[in-house]
């Protein structure tokens, strides 16, 4: 059951008491519930410690950005977010999505519509606010080039965190610096693309109408190969997704060879979140490039 302080705040926000709260899958960071109100409405609730309220604020902003840009992909509506009066707990309330198994043209549609989302661009890489990937702070300070943004705002902070915590040896910093110097020649020039930012296989759903739904974003304007590589990190989507994406907006030549470079960032994130079981892949990729 959710804490009474949160239940009371939600009841005040929505004008109806919480009748029932059932635990549901919500990832490895937050507690998650389906809540039902006395008036019959249902919502999705995430809760965590009060000091992580900024994470929920950033997620709400990211969902709102995506809702304004997505066509043909559903993004849950943000209902509200807050901290309890004593500051001990924080929460984020979203519309509840009834999901189903993907079928038919689901992945073809998903690929085409993701390409359309990536067409939303900006004059610089980054975002007008910082956010989080998982529970880790993600800096989005704007840069005019992808190489500069990727090295300074993505790889460097996570590398330093992993070294400081003993998950990577200090000597690897030199290999990273060599990679940073080459990023401009490794990646093809492309305009900044609006990215979900954390689109592994656990962050999409198929709703009851068969529409793709994306959740738990870490939004920024980046190189779109980052997004496609991220979908492949833990097994990948069905082939139709990649085929339809490339039909809508072909990826640059040699993108397959850049997949590991793109996935250095999420692998560093996983190293810092979950420990040294991911560090071997980080070391292998950096040493190879």
Backbone as a ProteinNet text record, in pm:
[ID]
protein_1_A
[PRIMARY]
XXXXXXXXXXXXXXXXXXXXXXXXXXXXXXXXXXXXXXXXXXXXXXXXXXXXXXXXXXXXXXXXXXXXXXXXXXXXXXXXXXXXXXXXXXXXXXXXXXXXXXXXXXXXXXXXXXXXXXXXXXXXXXXXXXXXXXXXXXXXXXXXXXXXXXXXXXXXXXXXXXXXXXXXXXXXXXXXXXXXXXXXXXXXXXXXXXXXXXXXXXXXXXXXXXXXXXXXXXXXXXXXXXXXXXXXXXXXXXXXXXXXXXXXXXXXXXXXXXXXXXXXXXXXXXXXXXXXXXXXXXXXXXXXX
[TERTIARY]
84.8	0	88.6	46.3	123.7	109	205.6	205.5	87.3	33.4	-84.7	-59.6	62.1	92.1	79.2	121.1	109.2	-36.1	-102.5	-243.6	-327.5	-299.1	-373.7	-350.1	-225.5	-194.6	-262.7	-264.5	-328.6	-479.2	-538.3	-682.4	-717.2	-631.9	-654.9	-640.2	-542.5	-519.3	-634.9	-685.5	-781.3	-925.9	-947.9	-1083.8	-1153.7	-1075.9	-1135.1	-1033.3	-1074.5	-980.6	-925.7	-806.3	-746.1	-810.2	-870.2	-937	-841.9	-754.5	-667.8	-537.1	-427.1	-296.7	-234.7	-203.4	-146	-6.3	92.2	228.5	234.9	309.1	331.5	478.3	521.1	659.7	688.2	797	831.8	980.5	1054.2	1198	1267.9	1398.3	1479.2	1503.5	1449.8	1482.5	1366.8	1244.5	1128.9	1033.7	954.1	836.9	725.4	647.2	544.9	414.1	303.8	171.4	68.6	-32.2	-156.2	-250.7	-294.3	-387.1	-526.4	-625.1	-764.7	-832.6	-906.4	-977.1	-1120.2	-1181.7	-1321.7	-1415.6	-1378.6	-1465.6	-1441.4	-1352.9	-1331.8	-1213.1	-1151.7	-1036	-911.4	-821.6	-695.7	-577.7	-466.9	-347.3	-223.4	-110.5	17.9	98.7	148.1	219.1	359.5	457.8	593.9	624	694.5	736.2	883.4	946.4	1086.1	1117.1	1243.6	1285.9	1270.4	1251.7	1228.8	1341.7	1466.8	1580.2	1584.8	1506.8	1502.2	1386.2	1325.8	1214.4	1254.5	1377.4	1423.3	1421.1	1443.1	1436.1	1294.3	1193.9	1055.2	1016.6	1065	1039.3	1094	1216	1278.7	1205.4	1160.2	1085.1	955.5	888.6	764.8	790.2	898.8	934.5	961.6	1036.4	1069.7	947.4	856	732.3	652.4	650	576.5	639.9	773.5	842.6	806.6	811.3	781.9	636.2	544	402	377.3	455.7	438.6	499.5	581.6	652.6	610.9	557.6	526.4	394.6	394.8	273.5	275.2	171.5	166	236.1	298.8	356.3	291	240.3	172.6	273.4	255.4	337.5	242.4	260.2	167	157.7	36.7	13.8	58.3	124.7	164.5	44.9	6	-106.9	-58.6	52.2	105.8	230	300.8	418	437.9	498.5	511.7	603.6	633.5	698.2	600.8	612.8	531.2	577.3	490.8	519	645.1	674	795.4	919.9	903.4	1015.9	1076.8	1019	1079.6	1051.9	940.8	900.1	865.2	882.4	841.9	763.6	684.8	601.2	572	539.8	502.3	380.6	276.8	151.4	127.8	102.2	80.7	-49.9	-97.6	-211.9	-172	-266.4	-239.7	-261.8	-166.3	-173.7	-200.6	-313.1	-340	-260.2	-171.6	-85.3	-125.9	-70.8	-99	27.5	23.4	138.5	146	265.9	279.2	246.6	182	149.4	132.1	114.3	86.9	194.9	156.1	248.9	305.7	297.2	340.1	481.7	579.4	718.5	747	679	695.4	646.6	531	475.9	568	617.5	704.4	829.9	892.3	1013.6	990.6	882.3	852.2	826.3	749.2	713.8	832.2	922.9	1042.6	1129.1	1139.8	1212.9	1150.8	1017.6	949.5	980.6	985.4	1022.6	1162.3	1255.2	1394.1	1408	1308.8	1312.5	1297.3	1244.7	1236.9	1379.2	1419.9	1559.4	1573.4	1697.2	1732.6	1862.4	1900.5	2023.6	2148.8	2133.7	2249.2	2214	2317	2300	2286.6	2191.6	2167.6	2021.1	1992.2	1854.3	1856.3	1739.4	1733.6	1724.7	1728.2	1734.1	1806.7	1858.1	1926.5	1823.3	1860.4	1767	1843.7	1784.3	1842.7	1830.5	1925	1911.5	1916.6	1806.7	1791.7	1790.3	1870.9	1880.4	2006.9	2078.2	2202.7	2176.2	2238.6	2225.4	2279.4	2209	2248.2	2254.8	2374.1	2393.3	2360.7	2284.3	2245.8	2294.1	2404.1	2460.1	2479.6	2424.2	2428.5	2569.7	2593.5	2717.1	2681.5	2769.3	2742	2777.7	2862.5	2898.6	2864.9	2832.9	2802.8	2925.6	3042.9	3164.2	3189.6	3172.4	3195.1	3090.7	2963.6	2858.1	2878	2902.8	2912.3	3030.2	3141.9	3257.7	3239.5	3194.9	3191.9	3068.4	2953.6	2829.3	2782.9	2843	2798.9	2912.5	3015.6	3117.7	3206.2	3251.6	3346.7	3290.6	3169.9	3119.3	3101.6	3052.6	3032.9	3165.7	3261.9	3394.9	3457.2	3449.7	3508.4	3440.8	3308.4	3236	3279	3297.1	3337	3479.2	3568.1	3705.5	3707.3	3633.4	3631.7	3578.7	3485.3	3428.5	3504.4	3613.2	3694.3	3641.2	3540	3482.9	3564.5	3641.8	3737.8	3871.7	3980	4113.6	4148.4	4221.1	4251.7	4320.6	4399.6	4473.9	4386.5	4260.6	4173.1	4138.5	4160.9	4127.9	4203.9	4328.1	4404.8	4340.9	4291.6	4225.2	4096.3	4024.2	3905.5	3942.5	4049.7	4090.8	4125.4	4189.5	4218.3	4089.1	3989.5	3860.4	3791.7	3794.2	3731.5	3787	3916.3	3980.8	3936.5	3884.8	3847.3	3697.9	3616.9	3472.1	3423.8	3487.4	3446.6	3459.9	3557.5	3576.1	3498.9	3461.2	3388.7	3242.7	3178.5	3035.2	3011.9	2916.7	2880.1	2806.6	2821.9	2750.3	2600.8	2523.5	2377.8	2321.9	2202.1	2142.2	2103.6	2101	2053.4	1912	1890.3	1760.1	1701	1571.6	1505.1	1499.5	1562.6	1574.5	1496.4	1440	1387	1500.5	1613.2	1734.6	1762.7	1664.7	1683.8	1593.2	1598	1498	1541.1	1579.2	1604.3	1468.9	1473.4	1351.4	1250.1	1290	1195.7	1121.4	1153.3	1093.4	996.6	946.2	832.8	726.2	602.2	487.7	405.1	314.6	210.3	78.7	3	-121.1	-231.1	-348	-456.6	-507.5	-472.7	-509.7	-398.9	-286.8	-174.1	-81.8	-93.6	-11	116.5	233.1	354.6	344.1	395.8	398.8	542.3	594.9	730.1	722.7	804.7	802.1	944.4	956.6	1084.3	1191.7	1166.4	1263.4	1380.6	1486.7	1602.4	1631.6	1537.7	1528	1645.2	1689.1	1782.4	1787.8	1850.4	1877.7	2017.5	2024.7	2152.6	2164	2263.7	2282.1	2187.5	2107.4	2003	2057.4	2182.8	2240.7	2247.6	2253.2	2252.1	2125.1	2012.6	1883.6	1874.5	1912.6	1903	1997.6	2118.8	2213.2	2158.8	2095.4	2041	1935.2	1854.5	1752.7	1815.9	1940.8	2009	2087.6	2095.1	2187.3	2159	2032.4	1996.9	1911.4	1954.4	1888.4	1822.8	1778.2	1721.7	1572.8	1514	1373.1	1359.8	1238.4	1218.6	1271.1	1310.5	1373.3	1288.7	1155.8	1068	1085.7	1121.3	1143.6	1257.9	1370.1	1487.8	1466.6	1398.7	1370.4	1285.2	1178.5	1088.3	1153.6	1236.6	1308.4	1397.1	1471.8	1564.6	1492.5	1374.7	1296	1249.4	1216.6	1169.4	1283.6	1397.3	1514.2	1639.1	1706.1	1820.4	1931.7	1985.2	2101	2225.3	2325.9	2448.2	2525.1	2601.8	2684.3	2776.9	2788.3	2876.7	2820.3	2690.3	2633.6	2647.4	2646.1	2659.6	2793.1	2898.8	3030.9	3039.3	2944.6	2944.7	2855.2	2786.9	2694	2762.9	2880.4	2949.3	2992.9	3035.2	3072.7	2951	2836.3	2713.4	2678	2693.1	2650.8	2752.1	2864.9	2955.6	2884.8	2800.9	2733	2639.7	2542.1	2456.8	2533.4	2642	2720.4	2792.6	2841	2899.8	2793	2674.9	2565.1	2534.3	2525.1	2495.8	2609.7	2732.6	2844.7	2828.3	2794.9	2781.1	2656.5	2552.3	2430.6	2436.4	2493.1	2476.9	2608.4	2722.6	2847.7	2934.3	3039.8	3149.3	3115.4	2998.5	2964.7	2954.4	2938.4	2931.3	3064.2	3158.5	3281.6	3367.7	3359.4	3439.6	3406.5	3278.1	3238	3286.3	3283.3	3333.7	3482.7	3558.3	3703.6	3733	3660.3	3682	3657.5	3549.6	3516.2	3618.3	3652.1	3746.4	3882.6	3928.9	4059.4	4060	3947.4	3939.7	3943.2	3883.3	3876.7	3987
-118.9	0	124.3	226.7	349.8	423.4	508.7	580.1	676.7	694.9	777.8	921.8	972.3	1110.7	1131	1031.1	1040	1023	926.1	901.5	1026.4	1096.8	1217.1	1327.4	1343.2	1445.7	1415.4	1288.1	1250.6	1273.6	1237	1257.8	1405.9	1490.7	1635	1686	1633.3	1674.7	1634.9	1513	1457.1	1459.6	1497.8	1511.5	1382.1	1274.9	1145.3	1064.6	996	915.7	796.9	753.9	633.1	511.1	424.7	305.4	186.7	173.6	55.7	93.7	32.9	48.8	-88.9	-126.2	-257.1	-239.5	-310.5	-301.7	-352.5	-279.8	-321	-303.5	-356	-341.3	-195.8	-144	-3.9	18.1	-88.1	-75.8	-107.8	-80.9	-118.3	-3	114.7	232.9	277.6	278.1	330.1	218.8	246.8	165.1	213.2	119.9	158	87.6	158.5	108.2	146.9	64.8	105.8	145.1	270.2	313.6	331.1	296.4	312.7	405.1	501.7	597.1	550.9	609.4	575.5	605.2	702.2	736.5	648	545.7	448.6	475.3	591.1	620.5	546.8	513.4	446.2	528.4	522.3	596.8	512.2	554.9	491.2	581.7	526.5	604.6	549	639.1	604.9	679.4	612.4	678.8	650.2	741.4	722.3	814.4	815.5	901.7	1048	1134.5	1275.3	1343.2	1299.8	1367.1	1342.4	1246.5	1218.9	1289.6	1386.7	1458.3	1523.9	1575.9	1639.8	1542	1414.5	1312.2	1303	1307.2	1302.1	1430.9	1544.9	1670.2	1663.9	1612.7	1604.2	1505.2	1394	1297.3	1358.6	1434	1499.3	1596.2	1673.2	1764.3	1687.1	1577.3	1498.8	1440.1	1387.6	1333.2	1442.4	1560.9	1671.7	1712.6	1717.2	1747.9	1645.4	1519.1	1413.7	1416.7	1443.6	1449.7	1558.9	1665.6	1772.8	1745	1640.2	1611.4	1480.4	1386.9	1254.3	1253.9	1191.2	1162	1012.9	943.2	799.4	716.3	781.6	715.4	779	696.8	748	776.3	887.2	924.3	949.4	881.6	899.3	1044.3	1086.3	1221.1	1232.3	1341	1368.7	1427.8	1363.1	1410.9	1502.6	1467.6	1551	1490.2	1569.2	1521.4	1611.9	1557	1636.1	1564.4	1632.8	1572.9	1579.2	1483.8	1491.2	1609	1655.6	1776.8	1763.8	1642.9	1624.5	1606.6	1602.9	1592.3	1454.5	1355.7	1222.8	1144.2	1171.4	1092.3	1184.1	1130.9	1203.3	1108.3	1166.1	1081.5	1149	1065.2	1109.1	1028.5	1097.7	1033.3	1053.3	941.8	943.6	873.5	897.4	818.8	671.7	583.1	439.8	388	309.5	253.9	104.3	59.3	-84.4	-137.3	-232.8	-279.4	-416.9	-449.3	-577.1	-621.8	-739.1	-790.7	-728.7	-682.5	-627.5	-733	-690	-782	-705.7	-778.9	-718.3	-620.8	-496.8	-396	-307.5	-353.6	-270.4	-217.3	-304.3	-261.1	-178.8	-206.9	-123.4	18.5	28	158.8	230.9	158.9	216	274.4	199.6	247.5	373.3	376.6	495	616.7	597.7	711.5	759.3	669	714.2	799.7	760.5	842.7	981.2	988.9	1118.5	1200.8	1135.7	1207	1266	1188.5	1233.7	1350.2	1373.8	1489.5	1621.3	1615.8	1736	1774.4	1893.5	1931.9	2060.5	2099.9	2216.6	2272.8	2392.3	2449.6	2397.1	2333.2	2277.6	2142.7	2066.8	1939.9	1969.5	1902.3	1924.3	1952	2033.6	2065.2	2189.9	2251.2	2372.8	2344.3	2216.5	2180.8	2047.3	2023.3	1897.4	1795.1	1666.4	1564.1	1443.4	1327.2	1206.8	1091.2	998.7	869.8	766.5	694.9	620.9	722.4	698	793.4	877.7	869.3	943.9	1076	1180	1313.3	1312.5	1379.3	1385.6	1533	1581.1	1720.1	1736.8	1840.9	1868.7	2006	2054.9	2182.3	2181.3	2278.1	2273.6	2288.7	2220.7	2230.1	2239.5	2299.3	2314.7	2191	2103.5	1979.8	1858.8	1748.7	1624.6	1572	1580.2	1528.2	1595.8	1727.5	1800.5	1764	1759.1	1724.9	1583.6	1487.6	1348	1327.3	1391	1371.3	1442.1	1570.9	1649.3	1625.9	1598.8	1587.8	1444	1349.6	1211.5	1120.8	1102.5	1003.8	1048.2	1171.4	1217	1211.5	1262	1255	1112.2	1023.5	885.2	812.2	840.9	782.5	824.3	954.4	1003.3	941	927.5	866.5	722	648.4	507.9	494.8	585.2	582.2	618.2	722	766.4	658.3	575.5	470.3	337.6	335.6	215.7	112.5	147.4	53.2	46.8	150.8	152.6	200.4	152.4	192.9	329.7	413.9	548.8	551.7	449.3	447.8	448.9	409.3	404.5	544.6	647	784.2	824.2	778.1	814.8	757.3	633.6	574	648.5	691	772.5	903.7	967.7	1094.6	1077.3	965.5	937.8	922.2	857.3	842	976.6	1060.4	1192	1269.7	1259.4	1333.9	1284.8	1162.8	1104.2	1110	1152	1144.5	1225.6	1338.3	1421.1	1350.9	1261.3	1187.8	1056.1	1006.5	879.2	896.5	1003.4	1022.1	1110.3	1073.9	1162.4	1285.2	1394.8	1516.9	1499.6	1526.6	1524.4	1631.7	1681.2	1780.3	1716.8	1793.6	1740	1684.4	1565.2	1498.3	1486.2	1506.7	1489.2	1341.1	1301.7	1162	1134.2	1013.2	964	955.7	900.4	901.8	777.4	689.1	567.8	458.1	437.9	354.6	208	148.9	4.9	-66.9	-199.1	-276.1	-268.5	-221.5	-210.1	-78.5	13.1	145.9	174.2	69	86.6	-15.8	17.4	-70.7	-72.8	-167.5	-169.7	-154.7	-48.5	-30.2	-121.5	-115.1	-206.8	-186.6	-72.8	-48.7	-84.7	-135.9	-171.1	-55.8	56.5	174.2	168.3	202.4	210	318.5	287.6	380.5	388.5	507.4	520.8	584.3	532.3	570.9	596	650.4	668.5	735.3	854.1	917	981.8	1005.2	1085.7	1180.6	1268.4	1343.8	1440.1	1450.7	1555.6	1556.3	1657.5	1660.8	1604.6	1491	1424.3	1365.5	1283.7	1213	1092.9	1079.7	977.8	835	816.5	682	635.1	728.2	691	614.2	664.6	602.4	462.2	448.4	317.6	218.1	264.1	174.7	129.6	222.1	189.9	80	82.2	-22.5	-160.1	-165.5	-294	-341.6	-260.7	-287.9	-420.4	-452.2	-575.4	-666.7	-686.4	-783	-725.4	-601.1	-538	-562.2	-483.6	-496.2	-590.6	-611.9	-696.6	-626.2	-706.4	-654.8	-547.8	-564.4	-470.4	-328	-312.5	-180.2	-109.9	-179	-118.5	-97.9	-191.9	-177.6	-54.7	-38.8	73.9	206.4	206.1	328.8	373.4	280.2	314.3	350.7	297.1	338.3	482.6	520.3	656.2	757.6	717.2	807.5	719.7	688.9	597.6	647.6	555.7	586.9	597.2	670.3	690	561	558.6	441.1	409.4	280.4	237.5	252.6	278.9	300.1	176.9	57.7	-64	-65.7	-14.4	-11.9	92	184.5	286.3	249.9	136.7	98.1	89.1	27.3	12.9	147.3	239.5	372.5	442	430.7	489	428.1	297.2	228.4	236.4	303.4	329.4	406.7	502.2	582.9	500.4	427.9	348.5	241.2	189.5	89.7	153	275.5	346.5	376	415.4	439.4	312.6	200	73.8	33.9	64	38.2	117.4	245.5	329.9	299.1	248.2	213.9	75.4	-21.6	-161.3	-236.2	-170.2	-232.6	-282.6	-353.9	-386.1	-490.9	-554.8	-655.8	-594.5	-463.1	-395.7	-333.2	-323.8	-250.5	-321.5	-452.9	-526.3	-485.3	-463.8	-421.7	-281	-194.6	-59	-62.2	-139	-147.7	-202.3	-305.7	-367.6	-268.5	-190.7	-96.1	16.8	73	186	141.6	25	-22.4	-51.2	-94.9	-127.5	-1.9	105	225.9	326
0	0	0	-71	-72.9	60.7	90.8	217.2	222.6	341.2	359	315.1	337.8	300.5	150	71.5	-73.9	-114.6	-56.2	-87.4	-63.6	45.3	78.5	-23.8	-67	-166.8	-300.4	-339.4	-465.4	-457.2	-345.7	-328.3	-338.2	-281	-287.4	-430.8	-502.7	-641.3	-732.6	-714.7	-809.9	-761	-637.2	-587.2	-556.2	-535.3	-500.8	-422.2	-315.1	-236.8	-315.9	-276.6	-334.4	-269.2	-349.9	-298.4	-288.9	-389.4	-394.9	-464.6	-420.7	-485	-499.9	-623.3	-651.4	-710.3	-656.2	-707.5	-850.9	-934.7	-1072.5	-1103.3	-1217.5	-1259.1	-1289.7	-1233.3	-1257.1	-1269.6	-1303.9	-1315.5	-1184.2	-1180.3	-1063.7	-968.7	-998	-919.2	-831.2	-886.5	-815.1	-772	-669.4	-641.4	-733.5	-789.4	-887.2	-855	-880.9	-844.5	-951.3	-962.7	-1026.8	-914.4	-916.5	-812.4	-872.8	-793.6	-834.4	-733.8	-785.9	-701.6	-676.2	-577.4	-547.4	-663.3	-746.9	-859.7	-982	-969.1	-1075.2	-1165	-1156.4	-1240.8	-1192.1	-1288.2	-1255.5	-1307.6	-1233.4	-1270.3	-1237.8	-1294.6	-1267.8	-1176.7	-1067.4	-965.9	-944.1	-943.4	-901.9	-772.6	-682.1	-558.9	-532.4	-458.2	-420.1	-302.1	-263	-153.8	-195.3	-95.1	-122.7	-196.7	-171.9	-235.7	-385.9	-435.5	-578.7	-648.5	-583	-644.9	-776.6	-783.9	-907.5	-1025	-997.5	-1101.6	-1158	-1070.5	-1116.6	-1190.1	-1142.2	-1213.2	-1355.2	-1368.7	-1500.7	-1590	-1533	-1613.1	-1663.3	-1577.7	-1619.8	-1734.4	-1726.5	-1835.2	-1964.1	-1952.4	-2070.6	-2137.4	-2058.5	-2114.2	-2184.6	-2126.5	-2187.1	-2319.6	-2324.6	-2450.7	-2557.6	-2522.1	-2619.7	-2663.5	-2571	-2607.4	-2711.7	-2705.2	-2800.7	-2936.3	-2945.8	-3070.7	-3135.3	-3058.9	-3111.2	-3187.6	-3301.5	-3376.9	-3407.8	-3366.3	-3389.5	-3284.7	-3188.1	-3070.9	-2949.3	-2861.1	-2741.8	-2631.1	-2564	-2448.5	-2331.2	-2218.4	-2106.5	-2060.9	-2028.3	-1978.8	-1832.9	-1802.4	-1664.5	-1590.3	-1480.6	-1400.1	-1288.8	-1226	-1118.6	-1057.1	-978.7	-903.9	-784.4	-677.6	-555.4	-457.3	-347.6	-231.1	-114.7	-24	97.1	182	268.6	346	429.5	477	557.3	470.6	337.1	245.1	232.7	299.8	301.2	173.6	107.1	-8.5	-125.2	-246.8	-366.6	-456.2	-548.5	-633.6	-767.1	-864.6	-998.3	-1040	-1085.7	-1123.6	-1273.5	-1342.9	-1487.4	-1521.1	-1643.7	-1689	-1693.8	-1669.7	-1673.6	-1815.7	-1864.5	-1999.8	-1989.5	-2042.7	-2054.3	-2172.2	-2145.5	-2253.9	-2305.1	-2421.6	-2487.3	-2558.6	-2619.6	-2692.3	-2831.3	-2872.9	-3007.7	-3113	-3217.4	-3326.2	-3455.4	-3563.4	-3692.4	-3734.2	-3760.9	-3812.2	-3701.6	-3577.2	-3464.6	-3484.3	-3510.9	-3517.6	-3642.4	-3750.5	-3869.8	-3842.3	-3779.1	-3744.3	-3645.2	-3546.9	-3445	-3509.8	-3598.9	-3665	-3746.2	-3822.5	-3903.4	-3816.3	-3709.7	-3625.8	-3541.7	-3504.9	-3433.8	-3525.9	-3652.1	-3747.9	-3758.2	-3754	-3759	-3634.5	-3518.1	-3395.7	-3409	-3465.3	-3478.8	-3575	-3659.1	-3749.5	-3673.2	-3551.8	-3470.1	-3430	-3464.9	-3447.3	-3367.1	-3348	-3268	-3325.2	-3284.6	-3339.7	-3271.1	-3154.5	-3083.7	-3020.5	-2990.2	-2919.5	-2770.6	-2706.1	-2564.1	-2538.1	-2439.4	-2403.1	-2316	-2298.5	-2217.4	-2067.9	-2030.4	-1888.3	-1873.7	-1756.3	-1727.6	-1679.6	-1683.5	-1637.5	-1583.2	-1592.1	-1533.2	-1631.1	-1621.5	-1687.5	-1575.7	-1555.4	-1430.8	-1317	-1216.1	-1105	-1114.1	-1226.4	-1243.8	-1315.4	-1265.9	-1324.7	-1467.2	-1557.3	-1697.2	-1738.1	-1763.9	-1804.1	-1952	-1983.1	-2121.5	-2168.9	-2112.5	-2155.7	-2307.1	-2378.6	-2525.7	-2583.5	-2696.2	-2773.4	-2920.5	-2997.9	-3141.2	-3221.3	-3166.8	-3237.4	-3152.6	-3221.7	-3151.8	-3078.3	-3140.8	-3078.2	-2944.2	-2940	-2815.5	-2711	-2752	-2656.2	-2602	-2691	-2648	-2553.2	-2581.4	-2494	-2360.2	-2361.2	-2238	-2150.9	-2213.5	-2135.6	-2113.9	-2184.2	-2172.6	-2123.5	-2204.2	-2169.8	-2052.9	-2056	-1954.4	-1812.1	-1786	-1647.8	-1597.5	-1683.3	-1640	-1622.2	-1710.6	-1695.1	-1562	-1530.8	-1406.5	-1284.6	-1290.2	-1178.4	-1157.8	-1267.7	-1258.1	-1204.6	-1244.6	-1193.3	-1045.1	-1009.1	-868.5	-774.6	-823.4	-738.8	-750.2	-827	-838.8	-936	-1014.6	-1111.3	-1239.7	-1267	-1376.7	-1322.4	-1382.6	-1340.4	-1400.9	-1326.5	-1375.8	-1511.7	-1541.7	-1667.4	-1791.7	-1777.7	-1894.6	-1943.8	-1860.2	-1900	-2026.1	-2041.2	-2160.9	-2286.2	-2279	-2394.8	-2428.2	-2325.3	-2349.8	-2418	-2371.7	-2432.1	-2579.1	-2613.6	-2754	-2834	-2773.2	-2840	-2856.9	-2753.7	-2763.8	-2883.3	-2904.8	-3013.2	-3150.4	-3157.7	-3286.3	-3313.8	-3216.8	-3234.5	-3354.5	-3381.4	-3494.2	-3627.8	-3639.8	-3765.1	-3766.1	-3649	-3640.8	-3679.9	-3628.2	-3652.5	-3774.9	-3859.4	-3971.5	-3920.1	-3992.6	-3954.8	-3977.5	-3874.2	-3883.5	-3792.1	-3819.2	-3729.8	-3597.1	-3490.3	-3362.2	-3376.7	-3323.6	-3331.6	-3191.7	-3179.8	-3050.8	-3018.3	-2908.8	-2869.7	-2741.2	-2733	-2606	-2505.4	-2547	-2466.9	-2385.2	-2370.4	-2288.1	-2342.6	-2475.7	-2541.3	-2552	-2440.5	-2439.7	-2441.6	-2449.2	-2469.9	-2358.2	-2239.7	-2130.1	-2125.8	-2217.1	-2212	-2326.2	-2386.6	-2476.4	-2440.5	-2471.9	-2451.8	-2579.1	-2585.5	-2687.4	-2613.1	-2642.2	-2568.6	-2622.1	-2563.2	-2598.1	-2740.3	-2802.5	-2942.1	-3039.2	-2987.4	-3072.8	-3105.2	-3033.5	-3057.3	-2972.6	-3029.9	-2949.5	-2841.9	-2724.8	-2612.4	-2563.7	-2542.6	-2488	-2349.9	-2258.3	-2117.2	-2068.1	-1947.4	-1877	-1962.5	-2015.3	-2105.1	-2033	-2110.7	-2068.7	-2184.7	-2212.9	-2338.1	-2358.6	-2483.1	-2525.3	-2677.9	-2734.8	-2878.3	-2899.4	-2968.3	-2988	-3126.4	-3145.4	-3271.6	-3271.2	-3376.7	-3374.1	-3373.8	-3413	-3403.6	-3259.2	-3163.8	-3022.5	-2988.3	-3037.8	-3007.3	-3065.5	-3191.8	-3257.7	-3193.1	-3159.6	-3091.5	-2957.3	-2884.3	-2752.4	-2762.9	-2870.5	-2885.3	-2901	-2945.4	-2967	-2845.5	-2740.9	-2630.4	-2561.1	-2540.7	-2470.1	-2557.6	-2681.6	-2768.1	-2891.2	-2886.1	-3003.9	-3022.1	-3109.8	-3145.3	-3265.3	-3309.3	-3427.2	-3551.8	-3650.4	-3771.1	-3840.5	-3836.6	-3905.8	-3853.9	-3729.2	-3672	-3744.7	-3761.2	-3823.5	-3973.4	-4036.3	-4179.1	-4205.8	-4130.8	-4155.1	-4116	-4011.4	-3974.9	-4090.7	-4147.4	-4255.8	-4384.3	-4403.9	-4519.3	-4503.2	-4379	-4352.3	-4351.4	-4295.2	-4287.4	-4274.1	-4384.5	-4380	-4288.1	-4211	-4127.4	-4214.6	-4164.6	-4241.2	-4261.8	-4369.2	-4399.3	-4282.7	-4249.7	-4142.5	-4003	-3992.4	-3858.4	-3770.1	-3832.8	-3751.7	-3676.7	-3741.6	-3679.2	-3566.9	-3564.1	-3458.2	-3340.4	-3350	-3243.5	-3108.2	-3103.6	-2975.5	-2918.1	-3006.1	-2958.4	-2896.7	-2963.1	-2908.3	-2773.8	-2763.8	-2641.5	-2527.5	-2552.7	-2441.1	-2330.1	-2370.6	-2269	-2181.7	-2238.7	-2149.7	-2073.5	-2130.6	-2057.5	-1938.7	-1955.2	-1841.2	-1735.3	-1781.4	-1688.2	-1608.8	-1678.3	-1609.4	-1514.7	-1552.6	-1462.8	-1333.8	-1346.8	-1227.7	-1146.3	-1211.9	-1138.8	-1075.6	-1150	-1110.9	-1086.4	-1110.3	-1071.8	-1184.9	-1147.2	-1237	-1342.8	-1335.7	-1436.2	-1575.7	-1585.3	-1715.1	-1755.9	-1665.1	-1694.4	-1798.4	-1805.5	-1904	-2046.6	-2075.2	-2209.6	-2237.3	-2137.8	-2153.4	-2189.9	-2113.7	-2136.5	-2276.4	-2315.7	-2448	-2560.6	-2551.6	-2658.4	-2664.7	-2550.2	-2548.9	-2599.5	-2558.1	-2602.3	-2753.2	-2805.8	-2949.7	-3036.2	-2986.3	-3067.5	-3034.1
[MASK]
+++++++++++++++++++++++++++++++++++++++++++++++++++++++++++++++++++++++++++++++++++++++++++++++++++++++++++++++++++++++++++++++++++++++++++++++++++++++++++++++++++++++++++++++++++++++++++++++++++++++++++++++++++++++++++++++++++++++++++++++++++++++++++++++++++++++++++++++++++++++++++++++++

